[in-house]
Structure formats: C-alpha cells, structure tokens
C-alpha cells in the first residue's frame, strides 16, 4: 500500500521481499527453535550487509538514510516470512532513534560508522516496556565525568547479541529517568540465559544485572521520557507494520492450504464457513495495510496530533492481527496447531509484537489521558 503512494519505496519493497524469500521462508521452523537450537547468525550478518540494521540512520552515521515509511515496508515483508528477524531490525532501529532524538551524534559516530559486523552494529534495548511504567529501573550514580549503573533490567532485547545497549536508569529517586549507552562487555554486567518468550524466539532477550557498570549519558539527564515519547509515536507504526506482515503471511498460508485440502469431495475453500474465515482475514489485512499507510503519511506531513493517530492505528492493527491469526489457525484445523506449519508461530508472534513498546492496556490508558488533555486544553483532538 505504501509503495502505491511513494514510488521511492519500491526498491526497499523488492529488496525485502527477495531477502525474505531467499533467507527466511524455508527455515522459519528451524530459526524458531532458538534458544534450544542454533541461532541464525549468518542471516543477521546478511541483514547487516544489505543495510536492514541501519534503515533510519543517516548515511554519515553508517546507515542508509531511509524514512520510517521505508522501515515499515521492510518490516512488513520480513515479518510476512519470519517476524523474529523483524524484531531484530525493529529493536535496533528503536535504539538508534532514541540516540538521534537525544541529539547524541557524537556517541553515534563512535558506534555505527566504525562497526564491521552485525554484533558491533546492533544496540540492545528493553523493547517490551515503556520505561515510565517500569516498576524498577537501574540506579545511575554520577562518578567523576561519567556515570555508573547498578540494578537489574528484565528482557533486554538483543542483550545476548549486541555489543552495546541503551539502558533507561534513574539518576535519583523519582519518576523521571535518563538513557545511557553501556558496553555490554563491561565488568559488572551479568546476563541470564536467553529468556524463552511467547513469540519472536529468534529475537532473543536476556535479563541483566549491573553493579557499578560504566555508562555514558545519552542526551540530557532526566529527559528520557521526552525522548521515548518522541520516538515511540514513530515506532508504534513500525510495530504495526510488523503485525500487518504477520497477517498477510497467515492469510497467504491459509489460502494456499484451503485450495489444496479436500474434505467432503471438494477443496475446503469452497465450504462457506472456511470462505467466511478467509474473507474476514483478507478484510483485516487490507484495513491494517491502509492504516499503516495513512499513519506514515500523517507523520511525514506533520498533521495535527499525528502521534496519537499513529498510536491509535497501531493498537487497532495489533487487535486485528490477533484476531486474524486465530482464524488462520482455525482454517488449518488440527494442523494449525502443529509446528510443521507456520500458523501457530504467527499466533504467538502477533501477541509478542503487540507487547512492543509496553503492555497494550497501559498504551490505551496513555492514549486516553492524552486525548483528555487535548480536550481540556480546548484542542480539536
């Protein structure tokens, strides 16, 4: 849908489609065995080589200078095949966007242009939280010209793969927090084994404990909430594109299966109950596609309150995706629950993607509070 509005996105679309077909489609089940099987390191290295890990970074910082729309096109195509790879791209882009929002170009130049491998280019982040809602964050203490971090952080996504991480921490007691760049090889960091999450198995997360770990402040102290708010509106659309891709993948498999599976002497696609399920999936996928496209256009054109529109669109798409993948499982009957097919993975992944940037109920509460604030101020909303 986005490529219909913006022809400059077609090269990204074609590259992502080709990459997914060549590197992901035939090995999804194998990749999903992680952490009980091998990690797909070679695929991540190839994602680095083609530029997927630096889509939104300017060229002078080692990226390809793409827009959030370009990121959405790539994520949709990748997640149609395997959303774990999409989760890696998403998390790295989120870390990069936080550094850019904080105007931490000096730090970024020390990280990205000098990276010669995926592990050096990747930057971990706790992608499943809004730090403002976290019950506990590490403590940051000023030590000379820098800071040290002490405390624990759960589900640091890419923490076992990346060389560095963007860590939210509180400089002093209170509700505000700051972001810090941490070298994950620093003494004082203890990582858990990869956490076995519901979905996105090959986009691994670890729990980390830190004791007196050296850290560099990103941007200004106590401004982490402002940076995250600025970035999350954009990245909600990217997460929505991930689930739009998952929906399309589920619909594609359900259609193919229903045309090959016979019951009662005819293909099951000719049974009205199955046709209705497929029609519902197709409608949800088209609506998601349009919502992502409109959210991207609103963001790029700077429409009034585009941030709340993007978050609302993302929340809606996540709910549509969870419904659509459930129907995708039903179309395949008992086979829909088998790992030999892709539907049960998409069922898990859609719910895991829904949790990116924080729990859905908390995101809805924040959205309502934002709308109430606009109404109180006399804004048209």
Secondary structure, DSSP 8 states (H G I E B T S, - for coil): -HHHH-GGGHHHHHHHHHHIIIIIGGGHHHHTTTTSS---HHHHHHHHHHTGGGSSS-GGGTS----HHHHHHHHHHHHHH-HHHHHHHHHHHHHHHHHHHTT-HHHHHHHTTT--SHHHH-EEB-TT--GGG-S--EEEEEETTEEEEEEEEEEEETTTT-SEEEEEEESSSSS--EEEEEETTSTTEEE-S----SS-TTS-EEEEEEEEEEEEEESSTT-HHHHHHHHHHHHHHHHHHHHHHHHHHHHHHHHHHHHH-EETTEEGGGSHHHHHHHHHHHHHHHHHHHHHHHHHHHHHHT-TTHHHHHHHHHHHHHHHHHHHHHHHHHHTGGGGGSTTSSHHHHHHHHHHHHTTTS-HHHHHHHHHHHHHHHHHTT---
